[in-house]
Amino acid sequence: MTLDRDEDGVWTAQCPAIPGCLSQGETKDEAVESIEHAIALCLEVRAEKGLPLTIEARQIEVVAERCCV
C-alpha cells in the first residue's frame, strides 16, 4: 500500500498489486481503513470474474544525483 497526501490535504491510498484499487480519507488513519475495505472488495470482484488476484509489483529506490546550476 502507498499513502500520499494531495495539495488539498486529502490522503490517497493505493494498492499497486491490485489494478485500480485505490481509496482516500481525510486523515491517514481513514485512508488506511478505507483501502483495507477497498482491497477486500477488489479481491472479491477479481475472484468472481476469474481474474488474477494480484499482479507483480516491485518497489525500487532511485537516488537523484545533485545538480549544480
mmCIF file of the N, C-alpha and C atoms, coordinates in Angstrom:
data_MODEL
# 
_entry.id   MODEL 
# 
loop_
_atom_site.group_PDB 
_atom_site.id 
_atom_site.type_symbol 
_atom_site.label_atom_id 
_atom_site.label_alt_id 
_atom_site.label_comp_id 
_atom_site.label_asym_id 
_atom_site.label_entity_id 
_atom_site.label_seq_id 
_atom_site.pdbx_PDB_ins_code 
_atom_site.Cartn_x 
_atom_site.Cartn_y 
_atom_site.Cartn_z 
_atom_site.occupancy 
_atom_site.B_iso_or_equiv 
_atom_site.pdbx_formal_charge 
_atom_site.auth_seq_id 
_atom_site.auth_comp_id 
_atom_site.auth_asym_id 
_atom_site.auth_atom_id 
_atom_site.pdbx_PDB_model_num 
ATOM 1   N N  . MET A 1 1  ? 0.837   -1.164  0.000   1.00 0.00 ? 1  MET A N  1 
ATOM 2   C CA . MET A 1 1  ? 0.000   0.000   0.000   1.00 0.00 ? 1  MET A CA 1 
ATOM 3   C C  . MET A 1 1  ? 0.890   1.238   0.000   1.00 0.00 ? 1  MET A C  1 
ATOM 4   N N  . THR A 1 2  ? 0.445   2.225   -0.738  1.00 0.00 ? 2  THR A N  1 
ATOM 5   C CA . THR A 1 2  ? 1.144   3.508   -0.709  1.00 0.00 ? 2  THR A CA 1 
ATOM 6   C C  . THR A 1 2  ? 0.184   4.565   -0.174  1.00 0.00 ? 2  THR A C  1 
ATOM 7   N N  . LEU A 1 3  ? 0.731   5.542   0.512   1.00 0.00 ? 3  LEU A N  1 
ATOM 8   C CA . LEU A 1 3  ? -0.044  6.670   1.024   1.00 0.00 ? 3  LEU A CA 1 
ATOM 9   C C  . LEU A 1 3  ? 0.578   7.953   0.513   1.00 0.00 ? 3  LEU A C  1 
ATOM 10  N N  . ASP A 1 4  ? -0.290  8.869   0.107   1.00 0.00 ? 4  ASP A N  1 
ATOM 11  C CA . ASP A 1 4  ? 0.194   10.149  -0.388  1.00 0.00 ? 4  ASP A CA 1 
ATOM 12  C C  . ASP A 1 4  ? -0.819  11.222  0.008   1.00 0.00 ? 4  ASP A C  1 
ATOM 13  N N  . ARG A 1 5  ? -0.337  12.373  0.337   1.00 0.00 ? 5  ARG A N  1 
ATOM 14  C CA . ARG A 1 5  ? -1.217  13.484  0.705   1.00 0.00 ? 5  ARG A CA 1 
ATOM 15  C C  . ARG A 1 5  ? -1.228  14.497  -0.431  1.00 0.00 ? 5  ARG A C  1 
ATOM 16  N N  . ASP A 1 6  ? -2.430  14.837  -0.925  1.00 0.00 ? 6  ASP A N  1 
ATOM 17  C CA . ASP A 1 6  ? -2.503  15.768  -2.045  1.00 0.00 ? 6  ASP A CA 1 
ATOM 18  C C  . ASP A 1 6  ? -2.464  17.218  -1.570  1.00 0.00 ? 6  ASP A C  1 
ATOM 19  N N  . GLU A 1 7  ? -2.529  18.140  -2.519  1.00 0.00 ? 7  GLU A N  1 
ATOM 20  C CA . GLU A 1 7  ? -2.388  19.562  -2.196  1.00 0.00 ? 7  GLU A CA 1 
ATOM 21  C C  . GLU A 1 7  ? -3.547  20.093  -1.360  1.00 0.00 ? 7  GLU A C  1 
ATOM 22  N N  . ASP A 1 8  ? -4.676  19.372  -1.337  1.00 0.00 ? 8  ASP A N  1 
ATOM 23  C CA . ASP A 1 8  ? -5.819  19.773  -0.521  1.00 0.00 ? 8  ASP A CA 1 
ATOM 24  C C  . ASP A 1 8  ? -5.797  19.129  0.868   1.00 0.00 ? 8  ASP A C  1 
ATOM 25  N N  . GLY A 1 9  ? -4.771  18.305  1.152   1.00 0.00 ? 9  GLY A N  1 
ATOM 26  C CA . GLY A 1 9  ? -4.643  17.663  2.446   1.00 0.00 ? 9  GLY A CA 1 
ATOM 27  C C  . GLY A 1 9  ? -5.340  16.319  2.549   1.00 0.00 ? 9  GLY A C  1 
ATOM 28  N N  . VAL A 1 10 ? -5.927  15.848  1.457   1.00 0.00 ? 10 VAL A N  1 
ATOM 29  C CA . VAL A 1 10 ? -6.613  14.556  1.452   1.00 0.00 ? 10 VAL A CA 1 
ATOM 30  C C  . VAL A 1 10 ? -5.579  13.447  1.264   1.00 0.00 ? 10 VAL A C  1 
ATOM 31  N N  . TRP A 1 11 ? -5.713  12.381  2.049   1.00 0.00 ? 11 TRP A N  1 
ATOM 32  C CA . TRP A 1 11 ? -4.806  11.247  1.950   1.00 0.00 ? 11 TRP A CA 1 
ATOM 33  C C  . TRP A 1 11 ? -5.331  10.254  0.916   1.00 0.00 ? 11 TRP A C  1 
ATOM 34  N N  . THR A 1 12 ? -4.490  9.860   -0.018  1.00 0.00 ? 12 THR A N  1 
ATOM 35  C CA . THR A 1 12 ? -4.836  8.869   -1.028  1.00 0.00 ? 12 THR A CA 1 
ATOM 36  C C  . THR A 1 12 ? -4.043  7.602   -0.743  1.00 0.00 ? 12 THR A C  1 
ATOM 37  N N  . ALA A 1 13 ? -4.748  6.478   -0.738  1.00 0.00 ? 13 ALA A N  1 
ATOM 38  C CA . ALA A 1 13 ? -4.117  5.179   -0.516  1.00 0.00 ? 13 ALA A CA 1 
ATOM 39  C C  . ALA A 1 13 ? -4.318  4.335   -1.759  1.00 0.00 ? 13 ALA A C  1 
ATOM 40  N N  . GLN A 1 14 ? -3.295  3.588   -2.128  1.00 0.00 ? 14 GLN A N  1 
ATOM 41  C CA . GLN A 1 14 ? -3.356  2.763   -3.318  1.00 0.00 ? 14 GLN A CA 1 
ATOM 42  C C  . GLN A 1 14 ? -2.681  1.430   -3.042  1.00 0.00 ? 14 GLN A C  1 
ATOM 43  N N  . CYS A 1 15 ? -3.198  0.382   -3.670  1.00 0.00 ? 15 CYS A N  1 
ATOM 44  C CA . CYS A 1 15 ? -2.587  -0.939  -3.576  1.00 0.00 ? 15 CYS A CA 1 
ATOM 45  C C  . CYS A 1 15 ? -2.072  -1.295  -4.971  1.00 0.00 ? 15 CYS A C  1 
ATOM 46  N N  . PRO A 1 16 ? -0.811  -1.013  -5.271  1.00 0.00 ? 16 PRO A N  1 
ATOM 47  C CA . PRO A 1 16 ? -0.277  -1.223  -6.619  1.00 0.00 ? 16 PRO A CA 1 
ATOM 48  C C  . PRO A 1 16 ? -0.372  -2.664  -7.127  1.00 0.00 ? 16 PRO A C  1 
ATOM 49  N N  . ALA A 1 17 ? -0.437  -3.636  -6.224  1.00 0.00 ? 17 ALA A N  1 
ATOM 50  C CA . ALA A 1 17 ? -0.505  -5.035  -6.642  1.00 0.00 ? 17 ALA A CA 1 
ATOM 51  C C  . ALA A 1 17 ? -1.892  -5.432  -7.134  1.00 0.00 ? 17 ALA A C  1 
ATOM 52  N N  . ILE A 1 18 ? -2.882  -4.566  -6.914  1.00 0.00 ? 18 ILE A N  1 
ATOM 53  C CA . ILE A 1 18 ? -4.246  -4.833  -7.380  1.00 0.00 ? 18 ILE A CA 1 
ATOM 54  C C  . ILE A 1 18 ? -4.653  -3.673  -8.287  1.00 0.00 ? 18 ILE A C  1 
ATOM 55  N N  . PRO A 1 19 ? -4.698  -3.900  -9.601  1.00 0.00 ? 19 PRO A N  1 
ATOM 56  C CA . PRO A 1 19 ? -5.019  -2.816  -10.539 1.00 0.00 ? 19 PRO A CA 1 
ATOM 57  C C  . PRO A 1 19 ? -6.333  -2.112  -10.194 1.00 0.00 ? 19 PRO A C  1 
ATOM 58  N N  . GLY A 1 20 ? -6.285  -0.782  -10.148 1.00 0.00 ? 20 GLY A N  1 
ATOM 59  C CA . GLY A 1 20 ? -7.468  0.023   -9.894  1.00 0.00 ? 20 GLY A CA 1 
ATOM 60  C C  . GLY A 1 20 ? -7.903  0.106   -8.444  1.00 0.00 ? 20 GLY A C  1 
ATOM 61  N N  . CYS A 1 21 ? -7.124  -0.441  -7.548  1.00 0.00 ? 21 CYS A N  1 
ATOM 62  C CA . CYS A 1 21 ? -7.509  -0.452  -6.129  1.00 0.00 ? 21 CYS A CA 1 
ATOM 63  C C  . CYS A 1 21 ? -6.930  0.769   -5.433  1.00 0.00 ? 21 CYS A C  1 
ATOM 64  N N  . LEU A 1 22 ? -7.788  1.762   -5.218  1.00 0.00 ? 22 LEU A N  1 
ATOM 65  C CA . LEU A 1 22 ? -7.351  2.959   -4.518  1.00 0.00 ? 22 LEU A CA 1 
ATOM 66  C C  . LEU A 1 22 ? -8.502  3.537   -3.730  1.00 0.00 ? 22 LEU A C  1 
ATOM 67  N N  . SER A 1 23 ? -8.181  4.369   -2.773  1.00 0.00 ? 23 SER A N  1 
ATOM 68  C CA . SER A 1 23 ? -9.174  4.988   -1.917  1.00 0.00 ? 23 SER A CA 1 
ATOM 69  C C  . SER A 1 23 ? -8.567  6.242   -1.312  1.00 0.00 ? 23 SER A C  1 
ATOM 70  N N  . GLN A 1 24 ? -9.332  6.905   -0.451  1.00 0.00 ? 24 GLN A N  1 
ATOM 71  C CA . GLN A 1 24 ? -8.820  8.116   0.178   1.00 0.00 ? 24 GLN A CA 1 
ATOM 72  C C  . GLN A 1 24 ? -9.502  8.350   1.509   1.00 0.00 ? 24 GLN A C  1 
ATOM 73  N N  . GLY A 1 25 ? -8.978  9.308   2.255   1.00 0.00 ? 25 GLY A N  1 
ATOM 74  C CA . GLY A 1 25 ? -9.545  9.680   3.543   1.00 0.00 ? 25 GLY A CA 1 
ATOM 75  C C  . GLY A 1 25 ? -9.073  11.051  3.949   1.00 0.00 ? 25 GLY A C  1 
ATOM 76  N N  . GLU A 1 26 ? -9.821  11.653  4.844   1.00 0.00 ? 26 GLU A N  1 
ATOM 77  C CA . GLU A 1 26 ? -9.451  12.978  5.356   1.00 0.00 ? 26 GLU A CA 1 
ATOM 78  C C  . GLU A 1 26 ? -8.206  12.908  6.231   1.00 0.00 ? 26 GLU A C  1 
ATOM 79  N N  . THR A 1 27 ? -8.008  11.751  6.884   1.00 0.00 ? 27 THR A N  1 
ATOM 80  C CA . THR A 1 27 ? -6.820  11.555  7.714   1.00 0.00 ? 27 THR A CA 1 
ATOM 81  C C  . THR A 1 27 ? -6.087  10.307  7.212   1.00 0.00 ? 27 THR A C  1 
ATOM 82  N N  . LYS A 1 28 ? -4.854  10.154  7.666   1.00 0.00 ? 28 LYS A N  1 
ATOM 83  C CA . LYS A 1 28 ? -4.081  8.974   7.285   1.00 0.00 ? 28 LYS A CA 1 
ATOM 84  C C  . LYS A 1 28 ? -4.790  7.706   7.760   1.00 0.00 ? 28 LYS A C  1 
ATOM 85  N N  . ASP A 1 29 ? -5.287  7.711   8.983   1.00 0.00 ? 29 ASP A N  1 
ATOM 86  C CA . ASP A 1 29 ? -5.991  6.537   9.518   1.00 0.00 ? 29 ASP A CA 1 
ATOM 87  C C  . ASP A 1 29 ? -7.239  6.199   8.713   1.00 0.00 ? 29 ASP A C  1 
ATOM 88  N N  . GLU A 1 30 ? -7.996  7.217   8.308   1.00 0.00 ? 30 GLU A N  1 
ATOM 89  C CA . GLU A 1 30 ? -9.182  6.981   7.480   1.00 0.00 ? 30 GLU A CA 1 
ATOM 90  C C  . GLU A 1 30 ? -8.793  6.370   6.136   1.00 0.00 ? 30 GLU A C  1 
ATOM 91  N N  . ALA A 1 31 ? -7.719  6.863   5.543   1.00 0.00 ? 31 ALA A N  1 
ATOM 92  C CA . ALA A 1 31 ? -7.278  6.344   4.255   1.00 0.00 ? 31 ALA A CA 1 
ATOM 93  C C  . ALA A 1 31 ? -6.853  4.882   4.379   1.00 0.00 ? 31 ALA A C  1 
ATOM 94  N N  . VAL A 1 32 ? -6.159  4.535   5.453   1.00 0.00 ? 32 VAL A N  1 
ATOM 95  C CA . VAL A 1 32 ? -5.731  3.152   5.661   1.00 0.00 ? 32 VAL A CA 1 
ATOM 96  C C  . VAL A 1 32 ? -6.945  2.251   5.856   1.00 0.00 ? 32 VAL A C  1 
ATOM 97  N N  . GLU A 1 33 ? -7.884  2.674   6.676   1.00 0.00 ? 33 GLU A N  1 
ATOM 98  C CA . GLU A 1 33 ? -9.103  1.882   6.892   1.00 0.00 ? 33 GLU A CA 1 
ATOM 99  C C  . GLU A 1 33 ? -9.877  1.721   5.593   1.00 0.00 ? 33 GLU A C  1 
ATOM 100 N N  . SER A 1 34 ? -9.949  2.774   4.821   1.00 0.00 ? 34 SER A N  1 
ATOM 101 C CA . SER A 1 34 ? -10.679 2.752   3.564   1.00 0.00 ? 34 SER A CA 1 
ATOM 102 C C  . SER A 1 34 ? -10.016 1.829   2.540   1.00 0.00 ? 34 SER A C  1 
ATOM 103 N N  . ILE A 1 35 ? -8.684  1.845   2.457   1.00 0.00 ? 35 ILE A N  1 
ATOM 104 C CA . ILE A 1 35 ? -8.001  0.985   1.483   1.00 0.00 ? 35 ILE A CA 1 
ATOM 105 C C  . ILE A 1 35 ? -8.101  -0.478  1.905   1.00 0.00 ? 35 ILE A C  1 
ATOM 106 N N  . GLU A 1 36 ? -8.127  -0.737  3.209   1.00 0.00 ? 36 GLU A N  1 
ATOM 107 C CA . GLU A 1 36 ? -8.314  -2.126  3.652   1.00 0.00 ? 36 GLU A CA 1 
ATOM 108 C C  . GLU A 1 36 ? -9.645  -2.666  3.145   1.00 0.00 ? 36 GLU A C  1 
ATOM 109 N N  . HIS A 1 37 ? -10.695 -1.856  3.239   1.00 0.00 ? 37 HIS A N  1 
ATOM 110 C CA . HIS A 1 37 ? -12.013 -2.242  2.742   1.00 0.00 ? 37 HIS A CA 1 
ATOM 111 C C  . HIS A 1 37 ? -11.978 -2.385  1.213   1.00 0.00 ? 37 HIS A C  1 
ATOM 112 N N  . ALA A 1 38 ? -11.334 -1.436  0.537   1.00 0.00 ? 38 ALA A N  1 
ATOM 113 C CA . ALA A 1 38 ? -11.250 -1.479  -0.922  1.00 0.00 ? 38 ALA A CA 1 
ATOM 114 C C  . ALA A 1 38 ? -10.499 -2.725  -1.394  1.00 0.00 ? 38 ALA A C  1 
ATOM 115 N N  . ILE A 1 39 ? -9.434  -3.107  -0.702  1.00 0.00 ? 39 ILE A N  1 
ATOM 116 C CA . ILE A 1 39 ? -8.671  -4.302  -1.065  1.00 0.00 ? 39 ILE A CA 1 
ATOM 117 C C  . ILE A 1 39 ? -9.571  -5.529  -0.997  1.00 0.00 ? 39 ILE A C  1 
ATOM 118 N N  . ALA A 1 40 ? -10.333 -5.660  0.088   1.00 0.00 ? 40 ALA A N  1 
ATOM 119 C CA . ALA A 1 40 ? -11.232 -6.805  0.231   1.00 0.00 ? 40 ALA A CA 1 
ATOM 120 C C  . ALA A 1 40 ? -12.249 -6.849  -0.907  1.00 0.00 ? 40 ALA A C  1 
ATOM 121 N N  . LEU A 1 41 ? -12.833 -5.698  -1.244  1.00 0.00 ? 41 LEU A N  1 
ATOM 122 C CA . LEU A 1 41 ? -13.816 -5.659  -2.329  1.00 0.00 ? 41 LEU A CA 1 
ATOM 123 C C  . LEU A 1 41 ? -13.181 -5.951  -3.688  1.00 0.00 ? 41 LEU A C  1 
ATOM 124 N N  . CYS A 1 42 ? -12.020 -5.370  -3.943  1.00 0.00 ? 42 CYS A N  1 
ATOM 125 C CA . CYS A 1 42 ? -11.335 -5.613  -5.215  1.00 0.00 ? 42 CYS A CA 1 
ATOM 126 C C  . CYS A 1 42 ? -10.992 -7.091  -5.388  1.00 0.00 ? 42 CYS A C  1 
ATOM 127 N N  . LEU A 1 43 ? -10.501 -7.714  -4.332  1.00 0.00 ? 43 LEU A N  1 
ATOM 128 C CA . LEU A 1 43 ? -10.161 -9.133  -4.410  1.00 0.00 ? 43 LEU A CA 1 
ATOM 129 C C  . LEU A 1 43 ? -11.407 -9.976  -4.657  1.00 0.00 ? 43 LEU A C  1 
ATOM 130 N N  . GLU A 1 44 ? -12.514 -9.620  -4.017  1.00 0.00 ? 44 GLU A N  1 
ATOM 131 C CA . GLU A 1 44 ? -13.768 -10.347 -4.220  1.00 0.00 ? 44 GLU A CA 1 
ATOM 132 C C  . GLU A 1 44 ? -14.231 -10.251 -5.673  1.00 0.00 ? 44 GLU A C  1 
ATOM 133 N N  . VAL A 1 45 ? -14.209 -9.061  -6.238  1.00 0.00 ? 45 VAL A N  1 
ATOM 134 C CA . VAL A 1 45 ? -14.640 -8.851  -7.618  1.00 0.00 ? 45 VAL A CA 1 
ATOM 135 C C  . VAL A 1 45 ? -13.706 -9.573  -8.590  1.00 0.00 ? 45 VAL A C  1 
ATOM 136 N N  . ARG A 1 46 ? -12.401 -9.468  -8.365  1.00 0.00 ? 46 ARG A N  1 
ATOM 137 C CA . ARG A 1 46 ? -11.455 -10.132 -9.262  1.00 0.00 ? 46 ARG A CA 1 
ATOM 138 C C  . ARG A 1 46 ? -11.641 -11.645 -9.218  1.00 0.00 ? 46 ARG A C  1 
ATOM 139 N N  . ALA A 1 47 ? -11.908 -12.201 -8.037  1.00 0.00 ? 47 ALA A N  1 
ATOM 140 C CA . ALA A 1 47 ? -12.141 -13.644 -7.919  1.00 0.00 ? 47 ALA A CA 1 
ATOM 141 C C  . ALA A 1 47 ? -13.411 -14.044 -8.661  1.00 0.00 ? 47 ALA A C  1 
ATOM 142 N N  . GLU A 1 48 ? -14.478 -13.252 -8.516  1.00 0.00 ? 48 GLU A N  1 
ATOM 143 C CA . GLU A 1 48 ? -15.739 -13.535 -9.206  1.00 0.00 ? 48 GLU A CA 1 
ATOM 144 C C  . GLU A 1 48 ? -15.575 -13.524 -10.713 1.00 0.00 ? 48 GLU A C  1 
ATOM 145 N N  . LYS A 1 49 ? -14.712 -12.629 -11.220 1.00 0.00 ? 49 LYS A N  1 
ATOM 146 C CA . LYS A 1 49 ? -14.504 -12.509 -12.669 1.00 0.00 ? 49 LYS A CA 1 
ATOM 147 C C  . LYS A 1 49 ? -13.420 -13.444 -13.180 1.00 0.00 ? 49 LYS A C  1 
ATOM 148 N N  . GLY A 1 50 ? -12.804 -14.204 -12.288 1.00 0.00 ? 50 GLY A N  1 
ATOM 149 C CA . GLY A 1 50 ? -11.754 -15.124 -12.701 1.00 0.00 ? 50 GLY A CA 1 
ATOM 150 C C  . GLY A 1 50 ? -10.451 -14.456 -13.080 1.00 0.00 ? 50 GLY A C  1 
ATOM 151 N N  . LEU A 1 51 ? -10.250 -13.251 -12.590 1.00 0.00 ? 51 LEU A N  1 
ATOM 152 C CA . LEU A 1 51 ? -9.015  -12.514 -12.871 1.00 0.00 ? 51 LEU A CA 1 
ATOM 153 C C  . LEU A 1 51 ? -7.962  -12.885 -11.842 1.00 0.00 ? 51 LEU A C  1 
ATOM 154 N N  . PRO A 1 52 ? -6.686  -12.732 -12.195 1.00 0.00 ? 52 PRO A N  1 
ATOM 155 C CA . PRO A 1 52 ? -5.643  -12.936 -11.185 1.00 0.00 ? 52 PRO A CA 1 
ATOM 156 C C  . PRO A 1 52 ? -5.890  -11.953 -10.041 1.00 0.00 ? 52 PRO A C  1 
ATOM 157 N N  . LEU A 1 53 ? -5.700  -12.415 -8.824  1.00 0.00 ? 53 LEU A N  1 
ATOM 158 C CA . LEU A 1 53 ? -5.982  -11.543 -7.683  1.00 0.00 ? 53 LEU A CA 1 
ATOM 159 C C  . LEU A 1 53 ? -5.037  -10.363 -7.610  1.00 0.00 ? 53 LEU A C  1 
ATOM 160 N N  . THR A 1 54 ? -3.778  -10.593 -7.923  1.00 0.00 ? 54 THR A N  1 
ATOM 161 C CA . THR A 1 54 ? -2.792  -9.515  -7.874  1.00 0.00 ? 54 THR A CA 1 
ATOM 162 C C  . THR A 1 54 ? -1.888  -9.596  -9.093  1.00 0.00 ? 54 THR A C  1 
ATOM 163 N N  . ILE A 1 55 ? -1.137  -8.544  -9.295  1.00 0.00 ? 55 ILE A N  1 
ATOM 164 C CA . ILE A 1 55 ? -0.101  -8.530  -10.317 1.00 0.00 ? 55 ILE A CA 1 
ATOM 165 C C  . ILE A 1 55 ? 1.231   -8.334  -9.601  1.00 0.00 ? 55 ILE A C  1 
ATOM 166 N N  . GLU A 1 56 ? 2.306   -8.640  -10.295 1.00 0.00 ? 56 GLU A N  1 
ATOM 167 C CA . GLU A 1 56 ? 3.619   -8.431  -9.674  1.00 0.00 ? 56 GLU A CA 1 
ATOM 168 C C  . GLU A 1 56 ? 3.882   -6.946  -9.529  1.00 0.00 ? 56 GLU A C  1 
ATOM 169 N N  . ALA A 1 57 ? 4.297   -6.553  -8.358  1.00 0.00 ? 57 ALA A N  1 
ATOM 170 C CA . ALA A 1 57 ? 4.646   -5.158  -8.095  1.00 0.00 ? 57 ALA A CA 1 
ATOM 171 C C  . ALA A 1 57 ? 5.975   -5.133  -7.360  1.00 0.00 ? 57 ALA A C  1 
ATOM 172 N N  . ARG A 1 58 ? 6.786   -4.163  -7.702  1.00 0.00 ? 58 ARG A N  1 
ATOM 173 C CA . ARG A 1 58 ? 8.082   -4.006  -7.039  1.00 0.00 ? 58 ARG A CA 1 
ATOM 174 C C  . ARG A 1 58 ? 8.238   -2.582  -6.566  1.00 0.00 ? 58 ARG A C  1 
ATOM 175 N N  . GLN A 1 59 ? 9.004   -2.454  -5.526  1.00 0.00 ? 59 GLN A N  1 
ATOM 176 C CA . GLN A 1 59 ? 9.361   -1.130  -5.050  1.00 0.00 ? 59 GLN A CA 1 
ATOM 177 C C  . GLN A 1 59 ? 10.848  -0.963  -5.292  1.00 0.00 ? 59 GLN A C  1 
ATOM 178 N N  . ILE A 1 60 ? 11.205  0.130   -5.932  1.00 0.00 ? 60 ILE A N  1 
ATOM 179 C CA . ILE A 1 60 ? 12.621  0.403   -6.173  1.00 0.00 ? 60 ILE A CA 1 
ATOM 180 C C  . ILE A 1 60 ? 12.958  1.768   -5.581  1.00 0.00 ? 60 ILE A C  1 
ATOM 181 N N  . GLU A 1 61 ? 14.207  1.940   -5.293  1.00 0.00 ? 61 GLU A N  1 
ATOM 182 C CA . GLU A 1 61 ? 14.666  3.225   -4.784  1.00 0.00 ? 61 GLU A CA 1 
ATOM 183 C C  . GLU A 1 61 ? 15.558  3.856   -5.824  1.00 0.00 ? 61 GLU A C  1 
ATOM 184 N N  . VAL A 1 62 ? 15.255  5.085   -6.140  1.00 0.00 ? 62 VAL A N  1 
ATOM 185 C CA . VAL A 1 62 ? 16.041  5.838   -7.113  1.00 0.00 ? 62 VAL A CA 1 
ATOM 186 C C  . VAL A 1 62 ? 16.666  7.019   -6.379  1.00 0.00 ? 62 VAL A C  1 
ATOM 187 N N  . VAL A 1 63 ? 17.963  7.112   -6.463  1.00 0.00 ? 63 VAL A N  1 
ATOM 188 C CA . VAL A 1 63 ? 18.672  8.195   -5.802  1.00 0.00 ? 63 VAL A CA 1 
ATOM 189 C C  . VAL A 1 63 ? 18.992  9.257   -6.851  1.00 0.00 ? 63 VAL A C  1 
ATOM 190 N N  . ALA A 1 64 ? 18.483  10.437  -6.630  1.00 0.00 ? 64 ALA A N  1 
ATOM 191 C CA . ALA A 1 64 ? 18.740  11.549  -7.559  1.00 0.00 ? 64 ALA A CA 1 
ATOM 192 C C  . ALA A 1 64 ? 20.105  12.134  -7.262  1.00 0.00 ? 64 ALA A C  1 
ATOM 193 N N  . GLU A 1 65 ? 20.846  12.371  -8.310  1.00 0.00 ? 65 GLU A N  1 
ATOM 194 C CA . GLU A 1 65 ? 22.158  12.999  -8.116  1.00 0.00 ? 65 GLU A CA 1 
ATOM 195 C C  . GLU A 1 65 ? 21.996  14.493  -7.982  1.00 0.00 ? 65 GLU A C  1 
ATOM 196 N N  . ARG A 1 66 ? 22.847  15.061  -7.183  1.00 0.00 ? 66 ARG A N  1 
ATOM 197 C CA . ARG A 1 66 ? 22.808  16.511  -7.027  1.00 0.00 ? 66 ARG A CA 1 
ATOM 198 C C  . ARG A 1 66 ? 23.250  17.184  -8.313  1.00 0.00 ? 66 ARG A C  1 
ATOM 199 N N  . CYS A 1 67 ? 22.610  18.270  -8.580  1.00 0.00 ? 67 CYS A N  1 
ATOM 200 C CA . CYS A 1 67 ? 22.953  19.009  -9.794  1.00 0.00 ? 67 CYS A CA 1 
ATOM 201 C C  . CYS A 1 67 ? 23.226  20.466  -9.420  1.00 0.00 ? 67 CYS A C  1 
ATOM 202 N N  . CYS A 1 68 ? 24.295  20.994  -9.904  1.00 0.00 ? 68 CYS A N  1 
ATOM 203 C CA . CYS A 1 68 ? 24.623  22.394  -9.650  1.00 0.00 ? 68 CYS A CA 1 
ATOM 204 C C  . CYS A 1 68 ? 24.238  23.230  -10.855 1.00 0.00 ? 68 CYS A C  1 
ATOM 205 N N  . VAL A 1 69 ? 23.628  24.364  -10.580 1.00 0.00 ? 69 VAL A N  1 
ATOM 206 C CA . VAL A 1 69 ? 23.194  25.253  -11.673 1.00 0.00 ? 69 VAL A CA 1 
ATOM 207 C C  . VAL A 1 69 ? 24.037  26.500  -11.648 1.00 0.00 ? 69 VAL A C  1 
# 
